[in-house]
Amino acid sequence: MKILVTGANGYLGRGVVKAVARYGHKVIAADFKFQNDFEETNIDIKECNLFEVENPYEYFDKPDVLLHMAWRNGFVHNSDTHVIDLPKHYEFIKDMCENGIEQVAVIGTMHEVGFYEGCIKENTPCNPMSLYGISKNALREMVRLVAKNNNVTFQWLRGFYIVGNSQYGNSIFSKITDAANNGINEFPFTSGQNQYDFVDYEVFCKQVAATINQKSINGIINICTGKPEKLADRVERFIKDNNYDMKLKYGEFPDRPYDSKAIWGDNSKIEKILNDIIELK
């Protein structure tokens, strides 16, 4: 297949593009700019502003699949850019659906659900409590409708807490890595008692690539492990695994009011997808 991946130079995009390319598909990697070229010969780079491209389906050489990962300020949950950019994302995806794309997959987030305790399932009600969650939740419903109206396969890949690739991004793991690299050995922290579904970066990339490589399992698909773990335990393990001389200062920051005490994803769909594919060598 020919697969277009937007946001391909982002924190998540770099690894996902390589994981998708391993299946042997031609990958069109699109972003504003790229820090370095990919070594894989089946990856074509397109530097552009998605929202300014005329006739994007033609411009990107009529891809079979759109994996839409582009999104700015994903770590700034109440940035106005989420609301400002929402119609632009919709118009781009709508244009692709109306002009020949066969399958559209979009990266979502567990923040669409809002405050919830327990296992997030495909039909778990959503009550987002940040502009980021509100915008992603709205985009999901909009894309679901436009895909249905154009007979396009629809997949919503709901991401959870990703650990790894810490030299990029603004996650807590990235911030700890940056602090350690700058010789800082104390890190202000929350209580760390909240439990989340932590997905290693490589696992996340593999799950995303496997999902768009098939069409039989669709709709909302949790990209997750299905297991909750205390934030403190996961961060302490991250520090130990990377041999950082770092001590967490517990209680320096309050827990965010919209963060659940314990939340994880139902991994039944992604497990079915992974069990059905031939393992890559």
C-alpha positions in Angstrom: 0.0 0.0 0.0 0.9 3.7 -0.2 0.5 5.2 3.3 0.6 8.9 4.1 1.7 9.7 7.6 1.2 13.3 8.8 3.2 14.8 11.7 5.9 12.4 10.7 8.7 14.4 12.2 7.0 14.7 15.6 7.7 13.0 18.9 5.6 10.0 17.9 5.9 10.3 14.2 9.5 9.4 13.8 9.1 5.9 15.3 5.8 5.2 13.7 7.0 6.0 10.2 9.8 3.5 10.6 7.5 0.8 12.0 5.0 1.3 9.1 7.9 1.1 6.6 8.9 -2.3 8.0 5.8 -3.8 6.4 7.2 -2.9 3.0 4.6 -0.3 2.1 5.6 3.0 0.5 5.4 5.6 3.2 4.9 9.3 2.4 6.2 11.2 5.5 4.7 14.7 5.8 5.6 17.5 8.2 6.7 21.2 8.2 10.3 20.1 8.2 12.5 17.2 9.0 15.6 17.2 11.2 17.2 14.3 9.3 16.3 12.0 6.5 15.1 8.4 7.0 17.5 5.7 5.9 14.7 3.4 4.6 14.4 3.6 0.8 10.6 3.2 0.9 10.1 6.5 2.8 9.4 9.7 0.8 9.6 13.0 2.6 7.2 15.8 2.0 7.9 19.1 3.7 4.8 21.2 3.7 2.0 22.8 5.6 -0.9 20.4 5.4 -3.5 23.1 5.8 -2.2 25.1 2.8 -1.9 22.2 0.3 -4.3 22.4 -2.6 -5.8 19.1 -3.7 -3.9 17.1 -1.0 -5.0 13.7 -2.3 -3.3 14.5 -5.6 -0.4 16.3 -4.0 0.5 13.3 -1.9 0.3 11.0 -4.9 -3.0 9.3 -4.2 -2.3 7.3 -1.1 -4.4 4.3 0.0 -4.2 5.1 3.7 -4.0 8.3 5.7 -2.5 8.0 9.2 -3.1 11.4 10.7 -0.7 12.2 13.5 -0.2 15.9 13.0 -1.2 17.9 16.1 0.5 20.8 17.8 0.9 21.5 21.6 -0.2 18.0 22.6 1.5 18.5 26.0 -0.2 21.9 26.6 -3.7 20.6 27.4 -5.4 24.0 27.5 -3.7 25.8 24.6 -6.2 27.7 22.4 -4.5 26.1 19.4 -6.4 22.9 19.9 -9.7 24.7 19.2 -8.2 27.0 16.5 -6.7 24.0 14.5 -9.7 21.7 14.9 -11.6 22.8 11.7 -8.3 22.7 9.8 -7.7 19.1 10.7 -11.3 18.2 9.8 -11.2 20.0 6.4 -7.9 18.2 5.5 -9.2 14.7 6.5 -12.6 15.4 4.8 -10.9 16.4 1.6 -8.9 13.2 1.6 -12.0 11.1 2.3 -14.0 12.7 -0.5 -11.3 12.3 -3.1 -10.2 8.7 -3.0 -8.6 7.6 0.3 -9.7 4.1 1.3 -8.7 4.1 4.9 -8.2 6.8 7.5 -6.6 6.4 10.9 -6.2 9.2 13.4 -4.3 9.3 16.7 -6.5 10.0 19.6 -5.9 10.3 23.3 -7.3 8.9 26.6 -7.8 12.6 27.6 -11.0 12.5 25.4 -12.6 10.5 28.2 -11.9 13.0 30.9 -12.1 12.0 34.6 -12.7 8.3 34.8 -11.6 5.5 37.0 -11.2 2.0 35.7 -10.8 0.4 32.3 -11.6 2.6 29.2 -13.5 0.6 26.7 -14.6 1.4 23.2 -18.0 2.6 24.4 -16.9 4.4 27.6 -18.7 7.8 27.7 -16.5 10.8 27.1 -16.5 14.0 29.2 -13.2 15.7 28.3 -11.9 18.3 30.8 -9.3 20.1 28.7 -9.2 21.9 25.4 -7.0 19.1 24.1 -9.4 16.4 25.1 -12.4 18.4 23.9 -10.9 19.0 20.4 -9.8 15.4 19.9 -13.2 14.1 21.0 -14.9 16.4 18.5 -12.5 15.4 15.7 -13.3 11.8 16.4 -17.0 12.2 15.9 -16.5 14.4 12.8 -14.1 12.0 11.1 -16.3 9.0 12.0 -19.2 10.7 10.2 -17.3 11.8 7.1 -15.7 8.4 6.8 -19.0 6.7 6.9 -20.5 9.0 4.3 -17.7 8.2 1.9 -17.4 4.5 2.6 -13.9 4.9 4.1 -12.5 2.5 6.7 -12.3 4.5 10.0 -9.8 3.8 12.8 -9.4 5.9 15.9 -6.1 5.0 17.6 -6.6 6.1 21.2 -3.1 6.6 22.8 -2.3 6.3 26.5 0.9 7.3 28.4 3.9 6.7 26.2 7.4 6.1 27.7 10.5 6.5 25.7 12.1 8.5 22.9 12.7 10.9 25.7 15.1 13.2 23.9 12.0 14.6 22.1 8.7 15.9 23.4 7.6 17.4 26.7 6.4 14.4 28.7 7.6 13.9 32.2 10.1 11.3 30.9 11.5 13.9 28.5 11.8 16.5 31.2 13.6 14.0 33.5 16.0 13.1 30.7 16.7 16.8 30.1 17.3 17.4 33.8 19.7 14.5 34.0 21.6 15.6 31.0 22.0 19.0 32.6 23.4 17.6 35.8 20.3 18.2 37.9 19.8 15.4 40.5 16.5 16.5 42.1 13.2 16.6 40.2 10.0 18.2 41.6 7.2 15.7 41.4 3.5 15.1 42.3 2.4 12.4 44.8 2.9 9.9 42.1 0.1 7.7 43.4 -2.1 8.0 40.3 -2.2 4.8 38.1 -1.9 4.9 34.3 -1.5 2.7 31.3 2.1 3.2 30.3 3.1 2.1 26.8 6.8 1.8 25.8 7.5 3.9 22.8 8.6 0.9 20.6 5.4 -0.9 21.6 3.3 2.1 20.7 4.9 2.3 17.3 4.4 -1.4 16.6 0.7 -1.3 17.7 0.0 1.7 15.4 1.7 0.2 12.4 0.0 -3.2 12.9 -3.4 -1.5 13.2 -3.3 0.4 9.9 -1.9 -2.7 8.2 -5.3 -4.3 8.4 -9.0 -3.3 7.9 -11.0 -6.0 9.7 -10.8 -4.4 13.2 -11.9 -0.7 13.1 -13.5 2.0 15.1 -11.9 3.1 18.4 -8.8 1.0 19.2 -6.9 1.5 22.4 -3.1 1.7 21.9 -2.2 0.4 25.3 -1.0 -2.4 27.5 -4.3 -3.0 29.4 -2.5 -2.8 32.8 -2.4 0.1 35.3 0.8 1.1 37.1 1.5 3.8 39.6 3.2 6.9 38.2 5.8 6.9 40.9 6.7 3.3 40.2 7.0 3.8 36.4 9.1 7.0 36.8 11.4 5.4 39.4 11.9 2.5 37.0 12.6 4.8 34.2 15.3 6.6 36.2 16.8 3.3 37.2 16.8 1.8 33.7 18.6 4.9 32.3 21.1 5.0 35.2 20.2 8.6 36.1 21.5 10.1 39.3 18.1 11.6 40.1 15.9 11.8 43.2 12.2 12.7 42.9 10.9 15.4 45.3 7.4 14.0 46.0 4.6 16.5 46.7 6.2 19.5 45.1 3.4 19.7 42.5 -0.3 19.0 43.1 -2.0 16.3 41.1 -4.1 17.8 38.2 -7.8 17.8 39.0 -8.7 16.1 35.7 -6.3 13.2 36.1 -7.9 10.0 37.2 -6.7 8.0 40.2 -6.5 4.8 38.2 -7.2 4.5 34.5 -6.2 2.0 31.8 -7.3 0.8 28.4 -9.1 -2.3 27.3 -6.5 -3.9 25.0 -8.7 -6.7 23.6 -8.8 -5.1 20.1 -5.1 -4.4 19.8 -4.2 -7.9 21.1 -6.5 -9.4 18.5 -4.7 -7.4 15.8 -1.2 -8.3 17.0 -2.2 -12.0 17.3 -3.4 -12.1 13.7 -0.3 -10.6 12.1 2.8 -12.4 11.0 5.7 -11.4 13.3 8.2 -9.3 11.5 11.8 -10.5 11.5 
